Amino acid sequence: MMILFGILIFAGIFAVFDAIRKVNNNILDQTEEIKKLREVIESNKK
């Protein structure tokens, strides 16, 4: 029974870290998109 709880806790911790990683990657992608949009806007102003 303790092994089952250990496996469930490990799977839960892994799921949390995976979710954090996905959110972090989304934030990084959005930051890159914002940089590209700023460059396009600046080039259009000139």
C-alpha positions as CSV (number, residue, x, y, z in Angstrom):
1,M,0.0,0.0,0.0
2,M,2.9,2.4,0.8
3,I,4.4,1.7,-2.6
4,L,1.2,2.7,-4.3
5,F,1.1,6.0,-2.3
6,G,4.8,6.6,-3.2
7,I,4.1,6.1,-6.9
8,L,1.0,8.4,-6.8
9,I,3.0,11.1,-5.0
10,F,5.9,10.8,-7.5
11,A,3.4,11.0,-10.4
12,G,1.8,14.0,-8.9
13,I,5.1,15.8,-8.4
14,F,6.1,15.0,-11.9
15,A,2.7,16.3,-13.3
16,V,3.2,19.6,-11.4
17,F,6.7,20.1,-12.7
18,D,5.6,19.2,-16.3
19,A,2.8,21.8,-16.0
20,I,5.2,24.5,-14.8
21,R,7.6,23.7,-17.6
22,K,4.8,24.0,-20.2
23,V,3.7,27.4,-18.7
24,N,7.2,28.6,-18.7
25,N,7.7,27.6,-22.4
26,N,4.5,29.4,-23.3
27,I,5.7,32.6,-21.5
28,L,9.0,32.4,-23.4
29,D,7.2,31.9,-26.7
30,Q,4.9,34.9,-26.0
31,T,7.9,37.0,-25.1
32,E,9.6,36.2,-28.4
33,E,6.3,37.1,-30.2
34,I,6.1,40.4,-28.4
35,K,9.7,41.2,-29.4
36,K,8.9,40.5,-33.0
37,L,5.7,42.6,-33.0
38,R,7.6,45.5,-31.4
39,E,10.2,45.3,-34.2
40,V,7.5,45.3,-36.9
41,I,5.7,48.2,-35.2
42,E,9.0,50.2,-35.0
43,S,9.8,49.5,-38.6
44,N,6.3,50.6,-39.7
45,K,6.6,53.9,-37.8
46,K,9.7,55.0,-39.7
